[in-house]
Amino acid sequence: MSNTNYGDILVGDVVYFTTPQEQTGKGKAIMMGTYGWVIDRGNGQPHVVTPENFVKFNKGRNRREDFLGKFLNGGY
């Protein structure tokens, strides 16, 4: 089941996004940063997903809130 609400993403979810070349990528949500969610695309490659390039997400097995990220960045 996929969701399309950016505000419902939690650590451990698989997030889909678009690139400037209109390609779709995906990665695992690691933490909430200043500009958006930092995800791991694989092999340690980070990418930032913002509401503008967000497509959808799938719930992960071990989902959890990112309390520190929300505290440091003012929350969403």
Residue frames relative to the residue before (quaternion, step in Angstrom):
aa qw qx qy qz dx dy dz
M 1.0000 0.0000 0.0000 0.0000 0.00 0.00 0.00
S 0.1543 -0.7977 0.5784 0.0737 3.58 -0.80 0.95
N 0.2313 -0.7581 0.5991 0.1133 3.52 -1.20 0.68
T 0.2643 -0.7830 0.5459 0.1384 3.55 -1.13 0.61
N 0.5321 0.6120 -0.4207 0.4067 3.62 1.18 0.35
Y 0.4099 -0.7500 0.4713 0.2175 3.59 -0.41 1.26
G 0.6663 0.5398 -0.2945 0.4218 3.60 1.02 -0.78
D 0.6620 0.5173 -0.3076 0.4468 3.61 1.21 -0.29
I 0.4416 0.6973 -0.4652 0.3198 3.62 1.22 0.04
L 0.0770 -0.7700 0.6327 0.0282 3.54 -1.09 0.85
V 0.6504 -0.4881 0.3918 0.4304 3.57 -1.28 0.31
G 0.7582 0.3552 -0.2806 0.4693 3.59 -0.90 0.94
D 0.5558 0.6002 -0.3951 0.4179 3.60 1.24 -0.19
V 0.3941 -0.6671 0.5713 0.2707 3.56 -1.25 0.50
V 0.1302 -0.8204 0.5567 0.0069 3.55 -0.57 1.25
Y 0.2152 -0.7609 0.6027 0.1075 3.58 -0.97 0.94
F 0.0065 -0.8028 0.5939 -0.0525 3.57 -0.99 0.88
T 0.3787 -0.6884 0.5593 0.2645 3.56 -1.33 0.22
T 0.3600 -0.7062 0.5694 0.2179 3.55 -1.21 0.64
P 0.6695 -0.4836 0.3526 0.4400 3.62 -1.21 0.18
Q 0.6665 0.4800 -0.3007 0.4847 3.61 1.22 -0.42
E 0.5144 -0.6817 0.3769 0.3586 3.58 1.33 0.36
Q 0.4490 0.6325 -0.4918 0.3955 3.60 1.08 0.71
T 0.3668 -0.7153 0.5507 0.2248 3.55 -1.21 0.52
G 0.0510 -0.7852 0.6171 0.0066 3.54 -0.98 0.93
K 0.1670 -0.7800 0.5913 0.1192 3.55 -1.28 0.14
G 0.0716 0.7856 -0.6121 0.0549 3.52 -1.27 0.43
K 0.5467 -0.6168 0.4676 0.3194 3.54 -1.34 0.25
A 0.4557 -0.6928 0.4918 0.2655 3.58 -0.85 1.01
I 0.1881 -0.8028 0.5622 0.0637 3.57 -0.78 1.11
M 0.7779 -0.2053 0.1774 0.5668 3.58 0.78 -1.02
M 0.4748 -0.6365 0.5202 0.3144 3.54 -1.28 0.39
G 0.1562 -0.8020 0.5733 0.0616 3.57 -0.79 1.03
T 0.7601 -0.3780 0.2789 0.4490 3.53 -1.32 -0.13
Y 0.7844 0.3324 -0.1604 0.4985 3.59 0.94 -0.87
G 0.7725 -0.2185 0.1553 0.5756 3.60 1.23 -0.27
W 0.7180 -0.4150 0.3251 0.4545 3.54 -1.28 -0.35
V 0.2858 -0.7183 0.6102 0.1735 3.54 -0.99 0.93
I 0.0535 -0.8065 0.5888 0.0016 3.57 -0.75 1.05
D 0.3807 -0.6808 0.5773 0.2415 3.55 -1.30 0.47
R 0.2717 -0.7959 0.5248 0.1313 3.59 -0.50 1.22
G 0.6586 -0.4356 0.3204 0.5234 3.58 1.24 -0.25
N 0.8266 0.1312 -0.1473 0.5271 3.57 -1.03 0.81
G 0.6676 -0.5439 0.2957 0.4135 3.58 1.09 0.68
Q 0.4476 0.6838 -0.4628 0.3434 3.61 1.20 0.33
P 0.2208 -0.7999 0.5429 0.1290 3.61 -0.47 1.14
H 0.0143 -0.7597 0.6500 0.0103 3.53 -1.28 0.50
V 0.3000 -0.7460 0.5650 0.1851 3.59 -1.04 0.72
V 0.1532 -0.7766 0.6081 0.0596 3.56 -0.85 1.06
T 0.1228 -0.7850 0.6068 0.0227 3.54 -0.73 1.17
P 0.6732 -0.4705 0.3480 0.4521 3.62 -1.19 0.15
E 0.6292 0.5620 -0.3365 0.4183 3.61 1.13 -0.57
N 0.7881 0.2798 -0.1710 0.5210 3.64 0.98 -0.69
F 0.4407 0.6937 -0.4465 0.3538 3.59 1.30 0.23
V 0.1956 -0.7757 0.5899 0.1099 3.59 -1.02 0.85
K 0.7295 -0.2899 0.2461 0.5686 3.59 0.66 -1.15
F 0.1672 -0.7698 0.5949 0.1598 3.56 -1.31 -0.05
N 0.2824 -0.7135 0.6141 0.1845 3.53 -1.31 0.48
K 0.5003 -0.6609 0.4670 0.3079 3.56 -0.96 0.85
G 0.3601 -0.7377 0.5383 0.1910 3.54 -1.00 0.91
R 0.6653 -0.5089 0.3640 0.4073 3.57 -1.29 0.18
N 0.8019 0.2008 -0.0739 0.5579 3.55 0.78 -1.08
R 0.0248 0.8258 -0.5589 0.0716 3.55 0.47 1.24
R 0.1100 0.7753 -0.6198 0.0520 3.54 -1.16 0.64
E 0.5751 -0.5834 0.4526 0.3522 3.53 -1.26 0.50
D 0.3089 -0.7069 0.6013 0.2080 3.55 -1.24 0.53
F 0.1295 -0.8448 0.5163 0.0547 3.56 0.38 1.27
L 0.6590 0.5102 -0.3178 0.4521 3.61 0.92 -0.85
G 0.6636 0.5062 -0.3067 0.4575 3.58 0.91 -0.89
K 0.6662 0.4864 -0.3085 0.4737 3.58 0.95 -0.79
F 0.6384 0.5265 -0.3250 0.4579 3.58 1.03 -0.77
L 0.7089 0.4729 -0.2636 0.4521 3.57 0.86 -0.98
N 0.7850 0.3377 -0.1567 0.4951 3.59 1.04 -0.72
G 0.6157 -0.6031 0.3416 0.3749 3.59 1.16 0.30
G 0.4798 -0.7059 0.4189 0.3101 3.59 1.25 0.08
Y 0.3335 -0.7156 0.5758 0.2124 3.54 -1.36 0.18
